C-alpha cells in the first residue's frame, strides 16, 4: 500500500517554473508555505518540468523555507527523454527505463530537490521497450539505499501495470482524470486500482471546463450553476468534489499557482455531493443519460 500520508489534494508543480509562471524564489516559498498551511503537503514533480529546471528551483526555495522535510511529501517522475535546451544531444523524444538511467534520474531529482529521499517515484509514461525485471532491479537498489520509499507509475493501463507489478510493487498510478476525461471509470483502470490497493492520483482534474468553450463545457457550466448555491461552492470546487466522490479514493493533482484557487481546492474536501447531483453533473458532461 502506498504511503497513507499523501495529502488528499496534491500540488502539481509543472507550471511553477519555466513551463508556466516562472515564479521567483520568494514566490516559490510563498506557495509552498500556503499549500502546507491549507493541508496540501504533497508536491508532485517530474524531472522534465521546465526543461529539467523546475525541480532545482523548487529545491532551492525549499532549502530556504525552514520547513521540516518529514512534514511534507515529494513525488517525482522519470523516464521521458525530453527534447529541449537541456539535452541538445537528443535526436527524438523517447523513454529510457534502463537500470542506470532510472537510478541516475532519481538521484538527480534528490540533488535538485535538496532532499535525501523521495516519498514516491513514478515511471512517467509506459514505454514499448520497458523490461519489468530491469525496472525492478533499479527500484530495489533505490529502496535499499533509502533514496525512494515507494514506487509507482503514471499514465499506465491495466495490462502495463500488470506487467510491472509481476516484479515490483506498484503503489500508485497517476492518470488523467476529470469530468471531461473520465474514461478511467469505464476502461477498468480505476476498478483495477481499487482491487489491488493502488493509489489513484488524477492530473488535470478540472479537465477542459475552463479551457474550452464547447457545447459540452456550456452544458457543464449550466448544470454546475444550478448547484452553486445549494453547496455554497464555486464551479472548480464542485468539479473536484465530483472526483472525490468516486470510491477509488482519488487524489486530485492541482496545477494552479493561484493562492485563492489553492485554498478553494482544499474546501472541496468538505463537499459531499448527493447521489443524484453527482449523476446530473456526469450527464451534463456526457450529453446523454446513463445507459
N, C-alpha and C positions, 0 to 999 in steps of 0.2 A: 504493500500500500504506500502511496506517495506521502510525503511529509504533510501532516494534518495542519501545519501551521501556516500554509499559504493563505493570504488574505482572500476573502471571497471576491472582492474587486481587486484586480491586478493592474498595476500601472505599466502600460506599454511605452517604451522609450524611443520607438523608431523615429518619431518626429521631433524629439528634443534637440537634436543636433543638426548636422548639415542637410539631412533629408527632410527638413521641415522648418522649425522655428529658429534654429541656430541660437539657442539660448546662451547667455553669458554664464560664467561660473556662479555669480550671485543668484542668477535666475534658476540655475540647476539646483542650488542649495535650497532656495525658497520652495521649489516644487517638491523636492524630496521631503522636506520638513512638513509641508502642507499635507502631502499624502499620508505620512505617518500619523500626524495629528488627527486625521479623519479615518484611521483604521486601515489605510491602504499600505500594507507593509511589504508587499511582494512587488519586485521590479523586474520586468521582462525585457531582456536584451537579446541581441544576436550579434555575432562578430562582425557581420557585414554592414550593420546600420551606420549610416553616414559615410559609406565607403570606408569601413573599418576605422572610423574615428570616434563614434559616439560613446562607445564603452569607456574609452580613455578619458573623455571629457566628463562623463558621469563619475568615473573613479576619482578623478582629481577633485571634483566637487565633494564627493562623499568623504574623502580623506580629510577635508577641512570642515566637516559638518558636526563633528563630535557626537555622531550617532553611534550607538552600540551595535556592532555588527550582529550580535546574537538576537537583536530585536527585529531584524528585517531579513528578507529572503531574496536571493539573486537567482534568476533563471537566465541561462544563455543558450544559444543555438549555434551549431556548427555544421559544416559540410558544403555549403554553397561557395563555389569559387566565383566571386563576383567581378565582372569586367568593370574596371574603373581606374582612377588615377593611382590608387594604392598598389595595384597589381598590373602594371603595364605589360608584363611578360605574357599574360594570358591571351590565348587565341580565341577562346569561346567560353561563355558562362557554362559551368558544369558543376558536378558534385564530386567531392573527394571524401570517401569513407575508408581510407586506409588507416591502419592502426596508428601509424606515425602521425598522420595529419589530424586525426581526432584528438590525440593526446596533445600535440603541439598547439592546436586551436584552443583547447580548454585551458592550457597553461598560459596562453597569451591573453585570454579573457580574464584570468585571475590577476595577471600582471596589470592589465588595463583598469580593472575594477578595484584594484588596491585591496584585494581580499585573499584569504588563504584557501577558501573553498567556495564552490557553487552549491546551492541547495538543489538545483536541478539543471541537468544538461540535456538538451534536446537535439536530435538529428533534424535539421531544418526542413528538409523535404526528402521524399524517398528517391533513391537512385536505382535505375535498372541494373546497375552493376554492383550494388551493395552485397557484401558477403557477411551474413549474420555471425559466423564464427569469428571473423576478424573484428567486427564491431564489439562483440562480447569480450574479446581479449583486451581491447582498448578500455572499455568500461571497467573491467576488473582491475586493471592497473591503476586507473584514476580513483577508483573506490578504495582500494587497499592503501593508497597513499594519502587518503583523506581529502583529496582535492575536489571530489564530487560526491555528494551524498546520495542523490537519486538520478536515475536516467529515464529518458522518455523520447518521444518522437513528436513531430509536427507535420500536419497535413498528410498523415498516413491513413490508408484504407485498412479495412479489417484484415485482408489477406497479408498485407505488408506488415502489420503489427504481429500477426501470427508467425510470420517468417522470422522476425527479430526475436520474439519472445520465446522461441524454441531454445534460445541460447542465453538470453539475459532478461531479467525482469524489466518490463516496460511499465513505469508507474504513472505516466501522464501522456496525453496526446492533445496537442494544441491544434484546433481546426478552425476554419472559417465557419462561423455560425451566427445567424441573426434572423430576424423576422423575414427579411428578403432573401436570405440564403440559408434555408432550413432543410436542405436535402439530407443532412445527417440524421434527421428524425425518421427518414424513410429508407435510407440505404443500408441500415443495420449497424452503422458505426457507433451511434450512441448506445444502442442496445448492447453491443459487444463490450463497450467500455464499462457499462453497469455490471454486466455478468462477471467481468474479470477485474473489477475494482481498480480500473484505470481512471485517473483523474482527468476530467474533461475541462479544457480551457478553450475559450472562444475569442479569436481575434476578429476585429471589425464587427463588434456586437451590435452596432447601430445600423449596419448594412448600408444601403444607398438611400435611406429615407430622407436624409438631409442633403444628399449629394446630387440627386437627380429629380427632375420634375417630369414624372411619367404618370400614366393612368394608374399604375399600381401605387405609387407613392401618394398620389392625391387621394386614393381610397383610404390608405392607411392614415393620413393626416386627418381625414374626415372622421374616421372611427375613433382615433385617439382623442380628437377634440371633444367627442361626446363623453369621454371618461375622465377628463382632466379634473373637473370639479368633484366628481364622486371620490376620487383618490387623492385629491389635493396635491396633484403631481404635475410635472412637466412631461412633454412627449418623450424626451430621452429617458426619463425615469421609467415610464411605462414600457418602453422598448426593452430596457434592462430587466424590469420586473417580469416581463413575458419570458425571457430566457431563464431567469432564476426560478421560475415556477416548474421548470422541467425536472423530473425525478433523477436525471443523470447528475444533478448537483454541479452544474456548470459554473465555472469561474470566468466571468467576462474580463477580457483584457482591454482596457480602455486606452485609447491613443491620444486623448486630448492633453494639452498643456495648460488649458484654461482653468484657473483655480476654482471658479464658480462651478464649472462643469464637473470637476473632480468631486467637489462637495456634493453636487446634485446626484452624482452616480452612487455615492455611498448611501444616500437617503432612499435609493431604490430598494435597498435591503429590507426596509420596513414595509414595503408594499406587498400585500398578498392578493393577487388578482383572483376574483371569483371565477369559478369554473367556466361559466358561460361568457364572461368578459374575455377570458383567455382565447376561447374559440372565436368570438366576434373579431378579435384582432387578427387571428390566423386567417379567417375567411376574407377579411379585408385585403390581406396580402395575396391570397390565392386567387381572389376574384370569383370564387365559386364555393358552394357549401362542401363540407367534408363528405366523403363517399358514404 
